[in-house]
Amino acid sequence: MFSKVAFDLELDKVLSEVSSFALSRSGAEKIRRSIPVAGKAKYSERQYLVESMLKAKEEAKYKSLYAEAFPDIGSSFEALKSNPTAPLEGVSLYDIGCFVRSALVLRRVIEMLPVDMQNPLELSEKTENAGLLQASQSEKMASQRFLSDAEAECEPKETSFCRTLSDILPPVAKALSDLADEVFKILSDNGDVKETYPTIQNLIKKAESKRAERAGVAASLMSANMSVMNGDTPVLRDGRLVLPVKRESHSVIQGFVQSVSGTGSTVFMEPYALTRINNEVELAWQEVEIEKHRLFAYLTGRVRSAEEELEKLHREVAEADFLYGFASWVEHRQCSKVGFSDEYKLNLIEARHPLLKDFCVPVDISVAKDIKAVVFTGPNAGGKTVTIKTAGLFVLINQICGYVPASEGTSMSLFDKVFTDIGDEQSIENGLSTFSAHMKETSYILKHITDNSLVILDELGSGTDPAEGAALGRAILEYCVEKAPLTLITSHYGVLKQYAYASDNIINASMEFNEKTGEPTFRVINGLSGESHAIDAAIRMRMPKKVVNNAKTYLGKEAVKISNIIRGLEEKRKEAEEKGFELERRLREVEKERKALEEKSRKLDVYEANLREELYAEYNDFVRTERKNLENTVKELREGEINREKTLRVKAEIERLSGVTEELRKDLDEKEKRLADEAYDEMQRSAENVEIKPGMDVLCGRYKREGTVIERAGRGEWRVAIGSMRFTFKESELTVPLREKKVSSYAFEGIMNNKMPKLTLDLRGYRLEEALSAMDNQLESCVLYGMKEFSVIHGYGDGILSAGIHNFLRTKELVQSYNFALPDDG
């Protein structure tokens, strides 16, 4: 039955696409034979392994390490078993070496897995599976419900622990790595023995020496008998060097006639003097071939001795490549990790059917926990069937790899069976009509439903008398709701729409239809039944007006009334939706205005604080002057007439002035602290709205350690360098400060140490170093206190300050723009 479900939902086509990302033939075949898993333990392990492979691939890619394709060595295993004594061909031996080398590279990729993903015990903390590391007997049984007996034999047995990638592909046996080294040492990439291999090299030198000797003998013979020769060079025939002799003069040369030219004018003769050296050359090259055969036999012996490890590696590579293929497909299709939800049985967010490609319209499908069936209605060609097929396909894909091509937040329940009845099942061979074929399939489904099945029925009750079909469709839906946790159906019957409205655990869902364009939008609207729009479709297809008008008449006033009600509800829904969008827009505008007012308020507070600072400075100067005057007065009194009453009065005046000064200082300190706290809070709020990009300096994790963003590690995650180490953090764990460096210490210490920024920074009379230091402090203070602009007075003079300050500002990323004052500014 599963093969039919896979065909109905086109899972076989999707798996074929996934298999194209595999590195090996065995891995691709394993992907094409993929079966969904139902037990939570097995599912969580599969999802964890695919996630681990994704992380390992990303880390390896960052370090410019890429997995290699695997040659097919299945025929080599067959050859070893069919003829235990014959050596393997050089190409087969070289492929075995390449297979082992590719396995070593894939193992290196797996070893790139970040440390926080390598411990399987952490998986039980990351999932809601309390019993993940020990699968229950019921889960083992559930995981087999998807399988036929033949398929169950091919599926890996349930394990009592959570496997890691290192368990799937452990380190390659040393015997195999040594074998690969030996293969590459002896063989070239075409499967032949390398000419530089020592034993072969010596034999080739010997053969070449004999060949050179033969060439010399042949040249001497030709030179001595040039008058009878029909050419100026010896000729190689069947591996032997012969002389081209004129036919009428061949008796002059003592030797054997090897062949005659096509025209008959030339006889190719092998003189007796060449026969011996030709034989020696042939023997020398035969020795080369014998040595090659010996080396092939030697390497084959090495393969036979490691055959058990090689077959084990072949199986391990197939399973690891299964995960690699799915991980690569997940990257290609930008899939999201599927979660579990306490609110939804099915919650697909922007689900993209992988086979629709450029024609795909993302759909949202939400089914709450308390809902047991969804009735999809709407126009023909409106996307009903594609929608339910997408839901079913995503359930299967999820239970194979734990990822689906949808957006983050997608969640699904696990099902132990998926049943489908989709498309035209008419069978001429079995004498079944479309309706009979559908009833046969539906009957089978109803007999085998479990308490954790997903049932998908397309055009329920169609193909027969509408009244009987609607009644039968309702009865079937009632039975499915009673037995199965979730049923998805499509229908045009008003009876089923009404039944869904009247039931608490069944909902209607319509496919949206654009009344203005007369075209479907393929958007799912929960809680609202849709119209078939058959008459609208007939009008679009240019049906004669008379036919359309008659159809409207036959439709009846009641049906028209219901249709108008549905259209009215749809219009009100769209109106409410538009108002919601408008309300969101207004909220964004209000929020923008609120931030602008806060900015103005902060500027006023800074201005007020600056005024108080200046007043305090003036008053402090006044106090110092008065203190000095009083001290002079006391001095004069001491020198003149002095008494205790005058002295106490002077001291009291000094203490009063000091008290006033202290109160002003405390008041100003409180004001500065309040503004600093507000500025820091605003800095944190602003940082939360900054988009994280590679190269940014960020504060990481709970303890706000300083780091630099390297690259995206996955959806919602980033890889960050902290010193010489690299870590992966969720985006919610990262804070983007407003400063580039030393943000954490500066945020707390700098607020207390930096003075309030000045609205006008007067640098006249400063040396360049002093001016740049003052500018740096001013910029830091502006960042802390949220001040966006200020003025600088540097005077004219020789232009040193002007040029230096401009060069300084040009290098500061904090400075967005700067310019000379306008003439009106003074």
C-alpha positions in Angstrom: 0.0 0.0 0.0 2.9 2.4 0.8 4.1 2.2 -2.9 0.6 3.5 -4.0 0.7 6.3 -1.4 4.3 7.3 -2.5 3.0 7.3 -6.1 -0.1 9.4 -5.3 1.9 12.0 -3.4 4.8 11.8 -5.9 7.3 10.9 -3.2 9.2 8.8 -5.6 9.9 11.9 -7.8 11.1 13.9 -4.8 13.4 11.1 -3.6 14.8 10.8 -7.2 15.6 14.5 -6.9 17.2 14.0 -3.5 19.3 11.0 -4.8 20.9 13.3 -7.4 22.8 15.0 -4.5 24.2 11.6 -3.2 27.9 10.9 -3.7 27.7 7.2 -4.4 25.4 4.9 -6.3 24.6 2.9 -3.2 23.7 6.1 -1.3 21.5 7.2 -4.1 19.8 3.8 -4.2 19.2 4.0 -0.4 17.6 7.4 -0.8 15.3 6.2 -3.5 14.2 3.3 -1.2 13.6 5.7 1.8 10.8 4.7 4.1 9.3 7.1 6.7 10.0 6.3 10.3 7.1 6.5 12.8 8.7 6.0 16.3 9.7 9.2 18.1 13.1 7.8 19.0 13.9 6.8 15.5 12.5 10.0 14.0 14.5 12.2 16.4 17.7 10.3 15.7 17.2 10.7 11.9 16.5 14.4 12.3 19.5 14.8 14.5 21.8 13.0 12.0 20.6 15.1 9.1 21.1 18.2 11.2 24.6 17.0 12.2 25.5 16.4 8.5 24.3 19.9 7.7 26.5 21.4 10.4 29.5 19.3 9.4 29.2 20.3 5.7 28.9 24.0 6.6 32.0 23.8 8.8 33.9 21.8 6.2 32.9 24.3 3.5 34.2 27.1 5.7 37.6 25.3 5.8 37.5 24.6 2.0 37.0 20.8 2.5 34.5 19.2 0.2 33.4 15.6 0.0 34.3 13.6 -3.2 32.1 11.4 -5.4 32.4 7.6 -4.9 33.0 5.3 -7.8 30.7 2.2 -8.0 32.6 -0.8 -6.8 29.6 -3.2 -6.6 30.9 -5.1 -9.7 34.2 -5.6 -8.0 32.5 -7.5 -5.2 30.7 -9.7 -7.7 34.0 -10.4 -9.6 35.7 -11.4 -6.4 33.0 -13.9 -5.5 32.4 -15.2 -9.0 36.1 -16.0 -9.7 38.1 -16.4 -6.5 41.4 -16.8 -8.4 41.3 -14.2 -11.2 42.9 -10.8 -10.5 40.8 -7.7 -10.8 41.3 -5.3 -13.7 43.5 -2.3 -13.1 40.5 0.1 -13.4 38.5 -1.8 -10.8 41.5 -1.7 -8.4 42.0 2.0 -8.9 38.2 2.6 -8.3 38.6 0.7 -5.0 41.4 3.0 -4.0 39.3 6.0 -5.0 36.4 4.7 -3.0 38.6 4.4 0.2 40.1 7.8 -0.4 36.6 9.4 -0.8 35.5 7.6 2.4 38.5 9.2 4.2 37.5 12.6 2.9 33.9 12.1 4.0 35.1 11.0 7.4 37.1 14.2 7.6 34.0 16.2 6.8 32.1 14.4 9.6 35.0 15.2 12.0 34.3 18.9 11.2 31.1 18.6 13.3 31.0 21.3 16.0 31.7 20.1 19.5 28.3 20.9 20.8 26.7 18.5 18.2 29.0 15.6 18.9 27.6 14.4 22.1 24.4 12.3 21.6 23.5 12.6 25.3 22.7 16.3 24.6 20.1 15.3 22.2 17.8 14.2 25.0 18.0 17.7 26.4 17.3 19.3 23.1 14.1 17.3 22.3 10.9 16.6 24.1 11.7 12.9 23.9 12.3 11.7 27.4 12.8 8.1 26.1 14.9 9.0 23.1 17.9 6.8 24.1 15.7 3.8 24.7 13.0 3.1 22.1 9.9 1.5 23.5 8.5 -1.7 22.0 5.4 0.2 20.8 7.6 2.7 18.9 9.5 -0.2 17.3 6.2 -1.6 16.1 5.0 1.8 15.0 8.1 2.3 12.9 7.4 -0.8 11.0 3.8 0.1 10.0 5.0 2.0 7.0 6.9 -1.0 5.7 6.0 -4.1 3.8 7.8 -7.4 4.7 10.3 -7.0 1.9 11.0 -3.4 2.8 11.3 -4.2 6.5 14.2 -6.5 5.8 16.1 -3.6 4.2 15.4 -1.1 6.9 18.1 -0.7 9.7 17.0 -2.3 13.0 16.0 -0.1 15.9 18.9 0.7 18.2 18.9 1.2 21.9 21.0 4.4 21.7 21.1 7.5 19.7 23.7 7.2 17.0 26.0 10.0 15.9 27.7 10.5 12.5 30.8 8.9 13.9 28.7 5.8 14.6 27.4 5.9 11.0 30.8 6.3 9.4 33.6 5.4 12.0 37.3 5.9 11.2 38.3 4.0 8.1 40.2 0.8 8.9 44.0 1.1 8.6 44.1 -1.9 6.4 42.0 -0.1 3.8 43.9 3.2 4.0 47.1 1.2 3.5 45.5 -0.6 0.6 44.5 2.8 -1.0 48.1 4.1 -0.5 49.4 1.0 -2.2 47.0 1.3 -5.1 47.9 4.9 -5.8 51.6 4.1 -5.5 51.4 1.4 -8.2 48.5 2.5 -10.5 47.8 5.6 -12.5 44.3 7.1 -12.9 43.7 5.0 -16.1 44.1 1.8 -14.2 47.5 0.9 -15.7 50.7 0.4 -13.7 52.8 3.6 -13.5 55.9 3.6 -15.7 57.8 5.1 -12.8 57.1 2.1 -10.5 60.5 0.6 -9.8 60.1 -2.9 -11.1 58.2 -1.7 -14.2 60.7 1.1 -14.8 63.6 -1.3 -14.9 61.9 -3.6 -17.3 60.8 -0.8 -19.5 64.4 0.5 -19.6 65.5 -3.0 -20.7 62.9 -3.2 -23.4 63.7 0.3 -24.6 67.4 -0.7 -24.8 66.6 -3.7 -26.9 64.3 -1.6 -29.1 67.2 0.9 -29.6 69.5 -2.0 -30.5 67.0 -3.3 -33.0 66.6 0.1 -34.6 70.4 0.2 -35.0 70.5 -3.2 -36.7 67.6 -2.4 -39.0 69.2 1.0 -40.0 72.5 -0.8 -40.8 70.7 -3.4 -42.9 68.8 -0.7 -44.8 72.0 1.3 -45.4 73.8 -1.8 -46.8 70.9 -2.7 -49.1 69.5 0.7 -50.0 69.4 -0.1 -53.7 66.7 -2.8 -53.2 64.7 -0.8 -50.6 61.4 0.8 -51.4 61.7 3.4 -48.7 64.2 5.0 -46.4 63.0 3.8 -42.9 62.2 0.4 -41.4 58.5 -0.4 -40.9 56.8 -1.9 -37.8 54.4 -4.8 -38.6 52.6 -6.8 -35.9 55.1 -5.5 -33.3 58.1 -6.6 -35.3 60.5 -4.3 -37.2 60.8 -5.3 -41.0 62.4 -3.8 -44.1 60.4 -2.4 -47.1 61.9 -4.3 -50.1 61.1 -3.9 -53.8 59.0 -6.9 -54.9 61.3 -7.7 -57.8 64.4 -7.6 -55.5 63.1 -9.5 -52.4 65.3 -12.5 -53.2 68.4 -10.4 -52.5 67.5 -10.2 -48.8 68.0 -13.4 -46.8 65.0 -13.6 -44.4 61.3 -14.1 -43.9 58.5 -12.3 -45.8 56.1 -10.9 -43.2 53.6 -9.2 -45.5 53.0 -7.4 -48.8 51.7 -3.9 -49.4 48.3 -3.3 -50.8 49.6 -2.5 -54.2 51.9 -5.5 -54.2 54.9 -3.3 -55.1 56.5 -3.6 -51.7 57.4 -6.8 -49.7 58.0 -6.4 -46.0 60.9 -8.7 -45.0 62.4 -9.7 -41.7 66.1 -10.5 -42.3 67.6 -13.3 -40.3 69.8 -10.8 -38.5 66.6 -8.9 -37.3 64.7 -12.1 -36.2 66.7 -12.6 -33.0 66.6 -9.0 -31.9 62.8 -8.8 -32.7 62.3 -11.8 -30.5 64.3 -10.2 -27.7 62.2 -7.0 -27.9 59.0 -9.0 -27.8 60.2 -11.0 -24.8 61.3 -7.8 -23.0 57.8 -6.2 -23.4 56.2 -9.5 -22.4 58.2 -9.3 -19.2 56.7 -5.8 -18.6 53.2 -7.3 -19.1 53.9 -10.2 -16.8 55.1 -7.8 -14.1 51.9 -5.8 -14.5 49.8 -8.9 -14.2 51.8 -9.8 -11.1 51.1 -6.4 -9.6 47.4 -6.7 -10.4 47.3 -10.1 -8.7 49.2 -8.6 -5.7 46.8 -5.8 -5.3 43.8 -8.1 -5.8 45.2 -10.2 -3.0 45.4 -7.2 -0.8 41.8 -6.5 -1.6 40.7 -10.0 -0.8 42.4 -9.9 2.5 40.5 -6.7 3.4 37.3 -7.7 1.6 35.3 -7.9 4.9 36.4 -4.4 6.0 35.8 -3.1 2.4 32.2 -4.5 2.3 31.6 -3.0 5.8 32.9 0.4 4.6 30.6 0.1 1.5 27.6 -0.3 3.7 28.7 2.5 6.1 29.3 4.9 3.1 25.8 4.1 1.8 24.2 5.1 5.1 26.4 8.2 5.6 25.8 9.2 1.9 22.0 8.8 2.6 22.4 11.6 5.2 24.7 13.6 3.0 22.3 13.5 0.1 19.4 14.7 2.3 21.5 17.4 3.9 22.6 18.7 0.5 18.9 18.7 -0.7 17.9 20.5 2.5 20.4 23.2 1.7 19.4 23.4 -2.0 15.6 23.7 -1.2 16.2 25.9 1.8 14.3 23.6 4.1 13.5 24.2 7.7 13.8 21.9 10.7 10.3 20.5 11.7 9.3 20.8 15.3 6.5 19.5 17.5 3.7 21.8 18.6 1.2 21.7 21.5 -1.2 23.8 19.5 -1.2 22.2 16.0 -1.3 18.7 14.5 -0.2 20.3 11.2 1.2 23.8 10.8 2.9 24.3 7.4 4.3 27.9 7.0 5.0 28.9 3.4 5.2 25.3 2.2 6.8 25.0 -1.2 6.0 21.9 -3.2 9.5 20.8 -4.5 8.2 19.5 -7.8 6.4 22.8 -8.8 9.7 24.7 -8.9 9.2 28.2 -10.5 5.4 27.7 -10.6 5.2 27.1 -6.9 2.9 29.3 -4.8 3.8 28.9 -1.1 0.8 27.8 1.0 0.0 27.9 4.7 -1.9 24.9 6.2 -2.8 25.0 9.9 -4.8 22.3 11.7 -5.3 22.8 15.4 -4.9 19.9 17.9 -8.6 19.6 18.5 -9.5 19.3 14.8 -9.8 15.8 13.3 -10.8 16.7 9.7 -10.5 19.5 7.2 -12.9 19.8 4.2 -11.1 21.7 1.3 -13.5 23.4 -1.1 -13.2 25.9 -3.9 -13.0 26.3 -7.6 -11.8 23.7 -10.1 -8.0 24.1 -10.7 -7.9 26.2 -7.6 -5.3 24.2 -5.9 -7.3 21.9 -3.6 -5.7 18.7 -4.7 -2.2 20.2 -4.8 -2.7 21.5 -1.3 -3.7 18.1 0.3 -0.9 16.4 -1.7 1.6 18.9 -0.4 0.4 18.2 3.2 0.7 14.4 2.7 4.0 14.7 0.9 5.5 16.9 3.7 4.4 14.4 6.3 6.3 11.6 4.5 9.4 13.8 3.8 9.4 15.0 7.5 9.4 11.4 8.7 12.3 10.5 6.4 14.7 13.4 7.2 13.0 15.8 9.7 13.2 18.8 7.3 10.7 20.2 4.7 10.8 23.0 2.2 8.9 25.5 4.3 9.6 28.4 6.6 10.7 28.3 10.3 8.0 27.5 12.8 6.6 24.6 10.7 5.5 21.7 12.9 3.9 18.4 12.4 2.7 15.4 14.3 4.0 11.9 13.6 1.8 9.4 11.9 2.3 5.6 11.6 0.3 5.3 8.4 -0.7 7.6 5.5 -3.6 6.6 3.3 -4.5 8.3 0.0 -7.1 8.1 -2.7 -6.2 10.7 -5.3 -6.8 10.9 -9.0 -8.8 8.8 -11.5 -8.6 5.1 -10.5 -10.7 3.8 -13.4 -9.5 0.3 -14.5 -10.7 -1.1 -17.8 -8.7 -4.3 -17.2 -10.6 -5.0 -13.9 -13.9 -3.7 -15.3 -14.1 -0.9 -12.7 -15.6 2.5 -13.2 -14.1 5.6 -11.7 -16.6 5.5 -8.8 -16.1 1.8 -8.2 -12.3 2.1 -8.2 -12.6 4.9 -5.7 -14.9 2.9 -3.5 -12.5 -0.1 -3.6 -9.6 2.1 -2.5 -11.7 3.8 0.2 -12.9 0.5 1.5 -9.4 -0.7 1.9 -8.5 2.5 3.7 -11.4 2.3 6.2 -10.5 -1.3 7.0 -6.8 -0.5 7.8 -7.1 2.9 9.6 -5.2 3.1 12.8 -5.5 5.5 15.7 -2.5 7.4 14.4 -3.2 7.5 10.6 -3.4 10.4 8.2 -6.2 9.9 5.6 -6.3 12.0 2.4 -9.3 11.6 0.1 -9.6 13.6 -3.1 -13.1 14.5 -4.4 -14.9 12.3 -1.8 -18.1 10.8 -3.1 -17.8 12.0 -6.7 -18.5 10.0 -9.8 -22.1 9.0 -9.0 -25.5 10.5 -8.2 -24.9 13.7 -6.4 -27.4 13.0 -3.6 -26.1 9.5 -3.0 -22.5 10.5 -3.4 -22.9 13.3 -0.8 -24.6 11.0 1.7 -21.9 8.4 1.2 -19.2 11.0 1.5 -20.6 12.2 4.8 -20.7 8.7 6.2 -17.1 8.0 5.1 -16.0 11.3 6.7 -17.8 10.5 10.0 -16.1 7.1 10.1 -12.6 8.6 9.4 -13.2 11.2 12.1 -14.1 8.5 14.6 -11.1 6.3 13.8 -8.2 8.5 12.6 -6.6 11.6 14.2 -6.6 13.6 11.0 -8.4 13.4 7.7 -8.0 15.8 4.7 -10.6 15.7 2.0 -11.6 17.8 -1.1 -15.2 18.1 -2.2 -17.7 20.2 -4.0 -20.7 18.9 -2.0 -22.6 21.4 0.0 -23.7 18.6 2.4 -20.1 18.2 3.5 -19.6 21.9 3.9 -22.6 22.1 6.1 -21.6 19.1 8.1 -18.2 20.7 8.8 -19.9 23.9 9.9 -22.0 21.9 12.4 -19.1 19.9 13.8 -16.7 21.1 16.5 -13.8 18.9 15.4 -14.1 19.5 11.6 -13.4 22.7 9.8 -13.9 24.1 6.3 -11.0 25.5 4.3 -11.5 27.2 1.0 -9.1 28.0 -1.8 -9.2 31.8 -2.3 -10.6 33.1 -5.5 -10.0 36.6 -6.9 -13.4 37.9 -8.0 -11.8 40.8 -9.9 -9.5 38.7 -12.1 -11.6 35.6 -12.1 -8.5 33.5 -11.2 -7.7 31.4 -8.1 -4.9 32.7 -5.8 -4.0 29.2 -4.3 -4.2 30.7 -0.8 -5.9 28.6 1.9 -8.5 30.3 4.0 -9.4 28.4 7.2 -12.9 28.4 8.6 -14.6 29.4 5.3 -16.1 27.1 2.7 -15.5 28.0 -0.9 -17.6 28.0 -4.0 -17.0 25.9 -7.1 -17.3 28.8 -9.4 -18.3 26.5 -12.2 -20.4 29.1 -14.0 -17.6 31.6 -13.7 -15.3 29.0 -15.2 -17.7 28.5 -18.0 -17.8 32.2 -18.7 -14.0 32.4 -18.8 -14.0 29.5 -21.3 -16.4 31.5 -23.5 -19.4 29.3 -23.1 -22.4 30.6 -25.1 -24.4 33.2 -23.1 -27.6 31.3 -23.5 -26.1 28.2 -21.8 -24.7 30.3 -19.0 -28.0 32.1 -18.4 -29.9 28.8 -18.4 -27.5 27.4 -15.9 -28.0 30.3 -13.6 -31.8 29.7 -13.9 -31.5 26.0 -13.2 -29.2 26.7 -10.2 -32.2 27.9 -8.2 -32.8 30.9 -6.0 -31.8 29.1 -2.8 -28.4 28.1 -4.2 -27.9 31.6 -5.5 -28.7 33.0 -2.1 -26.2 30.7 -0.4 -23.6 31.6 -3.0 -24.2 35.3 -2.3 -23.9 34.8 1.4 -20.6 33.0 1.0 -19.4 35.8 -1.3 -20.5 38.4 1.2 -18.6 36.6 4.0 -15.5 36.4 1.7 -15.7 40.2 1.0 -16.0 40.9 4.8 -13.0 38.7 5.4 -11.0 40.6 2.9 -12.2 43.9 4.2 -11.2 42.8 7.8 -7.8 41.7 6.5 -7.2 45.0 4.7 -8.2 46.9 7.9 -5.7 44.7 9.8 -3.0 45.6 7.4 -3.9 49.3 7.7 -3.9 49.0 11.5 -0.4 47.4 11.4 0.8 50.2 9.2 -0.6 52.9 11.5 1.0 51.1 14.5 4.4 51.2 12.7 3.9 55.0 12.1 2.9 55.6 15.7 6.0 53.7 16.9 8.1 55.8 14.6 6.6 59.0 15.9 7.1 57.8 19.5 10.8 57.1 18.9 11.2 60.6 17.3 9.6 62.2 20.4 11.9 60.2 22.6 14.9 61.4 20.6 13.7 65.0 20.9 13.2 64.6 24.7 16.7 63.1 25.0 18.2 66.0 23.1 16.4 68.4 25.5 17.7 66.5 28.5 21.3 66.7 27.1 20.9 70.4 26.4 19.6 71.0 30.0 22.4 69.0 31.4 24.9 71.0 29.4 23.4 74.3 30.7 23.6 73.0 34.3 27.2 72.0 33.7 28.1 75.4 32.5 26.2 77.1 35.4 27.8 74.8 37.8 31.3 75.8 36.4 30.4 79.5 36.6 29.1 79.1 40.2 32.2 77.1 41.1 34.4 79.9 39.8 32.3 82.3 41.9 32.8 80.2 45.0 36.5 79.9 44.5 36.7 83.7 44.1 34.6 84.4 47.1 36.6 81.8 49.2 39.8 83.6 48.2 38.3 87.0 49.2 37.1 85.6 52.5 40.5 84.1 53.2 42.1 87.5 52.4 39.6 89.1 54.8 40.5 86.6 57.6 44.2 87.3 56.9 43.5 91.0 57.3 41.6 90.5 60.5 44.4 88.5 62.0 46.8 91.3 61.2 44.4 93.8 62.6 41.7 93.7 65.3 40.2 90.2 65.5 37.7 88.6 67.8 36.0 85.2 68.1 32.6 86.4 66.8 34.1 87.7 63.5 36.0 84.5 62.9 32.9 82.2 63.5 30.9 84.4 61.1 33.5 84.0 58.3 33.7 80.3 58.8 29.9 79.9 58.7 29.8 81.8 55.4 32.4 79.5 53.9 30.6 76.4 55.1 27.3 77.7 53.6 28.9 78.3 50.2 30.5 74.8 50.3 27.1 73.2 51.1 25.4 74.9 48.2 28.1 73.7 45.9 27.8 70.1 47.2 24.0 70.1 46.6 24.4 71.4 43.1 27.1 68.6 42.4 24.8 65.9 43.7 21.8 67.1 41.7 24.0 67.2 38.5 25.4 63.7 39.2 21.9 62.2 39.6 20.9 63.9 36.3 23.9 62.4 34.5 23.3 58.9 35.9 19.7 59.0 34.8 20.6 60.1 31.3 23.4 57.5 31.1 21.0 54.7 32.1 18.5 55.9 29.5 21.2 56.1 26.8 22.4 52.5 27.6 18.8 51.2 27.5 18.3 52.9 24.1 21.6 51.5 22.9 20.4 48.0 23.8 17.0 48.6 22.1 18.7 49.9 19.0 21.1 46.9 18.9 18.1 44.5 18.9 16.8 46.0 15.7 20.2 45.8 13.8 20.5 43.1 11.2 23.3 40.7 11.9 25.9 40.3 9.1 29.3 38.6 8.7 32.1 40.7 10.1 30.0 42.4 12.8 31.3 42.6 16.4 28.7 41.2 18.7 28.1 40.3 22.4 27.6 36.6 22.7 25.6 34.4 25.0 24.6 34.8 28.6 27.9 36.4 29.7 28.1 38.8 26.7 31.5 37.8 25.5 33.0 39.8 22.7 33.1 38.1 19.3 33.0 38.6 15.5 30.4 37.1 13.3 31.9 34.7 10.6 29.0 33.3 8.7 25.4 32.0 8.9 25.4 28.5 10.5 21.8 27.7 9.6 18.3 29.2 9.9 18.3 31.5 13.0 22.0 30.6 13.9 25.4 32.2 13.4 29.0 31.0 13.7 31.0 33.5 15.8 34.8 33.7 16.5 35.7 34.4 20.1 39.4 34.7 20.2 40.9 31.7 18.4 37.7 29.6 19.0 34.6 29.3 16.9 31.1 28.8 18.4 27.6 28.6 17.1 24.9 30.8 18.7 21.2 31.4 18.1 20.4 34.8 16.7 18.5 35.6 20.0 21.7 35.1 21.9 23.6 37.8 20.0 23.6 41.5 20.8 24.9 44.1 18.3 26.5 47.0 20.2 26.6 50.5 18.7 30.4 50.6 19.2 32.8 48.5 17.2 35.2 47.4 19.9 35.2 46.9 23.7 31.4 47.3 23.9 30.8 45.4 27.1 33.3 47.2 29.3 32.6 50.6 27.7 28.9 50.2 28.1 29.2 50.0 31.9 32.4 51.9 32.8 32.3 54.5 30.0 28.9 55.8 31.0 30.3 56.6 34.5 33.7 57.9 33.2 32.6 60.0 30.2 31.3 63.5 30.6 28.1 64.7 29.0 28.7 65.7 25.3 28.9 69.3 24.4 26.6 70.9 21.9 29.6 73.0 20.7 33.1 71.7 21.1 35.6 74.6 21.1 39.1 73.4 20.1 40.7 76.8 19.5 44.2 77.0 21.1 44.5 73.2 21.3 47.5 71.3 19.9 46.5 68.7 17.2 47.0 65.7 19.6 44.9 67.3 22.3 42.2 68.3 19.8 41.9 64.7 18.4 41.7 63.3 21.9 38.9 65.7 22.8 37.1 64.8 19.5 37.4 61.1 20.4 35.9 61.7 23.9 33.1 63.8 22.4 32.2 61.1 19.9 32.2 58.4 22.7 30.0 60.6 24.9 27.6 61.3 21.9 27.2 57.5 21.4 26.5 56.9 25.1 24.0 59.7 25.5 22.3 59.3 22.2 23.3 62.7 20.8 23.2 62.7 16.9 25.0 65.9 16.0 27.2 68.7 17.5 29.3 71.7 16.3 33.1 72.1 16.3 35.0 75.4 16.5 38.7 74.9 15.4 39.5 78.5 14.1 41.6 79.4 11.1 45.3 79.8 11.9 47.5 77.7 9.7 44.8 75.1 9.0 46.5 72.3 11.0 43.6 71.7 13.3 41.1 71.9 10.4 42.9 69.4 8.2 43.7 67.1 11.1 40.1 67.0 12.4 38.8 66.3 8.9 41.2 63.4 8.4 40.3 62.1 11.8 36.5 62.2 11.1 37.0 60.5 7.7 38.4 57.4 9.5 35.6 57.1 12.1 32.8 54.7 11.2 30.6 56.3 13.9 30.5 59.5 11.9 27.9 59.4 9.2 28.6 62.9 7.7 30.3 66.2 8.5 30.6 69.6 6.8 31.7 73.2 7.2 29.2 75.6 8.8 27.0 77.6 6.6 27.6 81.4 6.4 24.3 82.0 8.3 25.7 80.0 11.2 28.4 82.6 12.0 
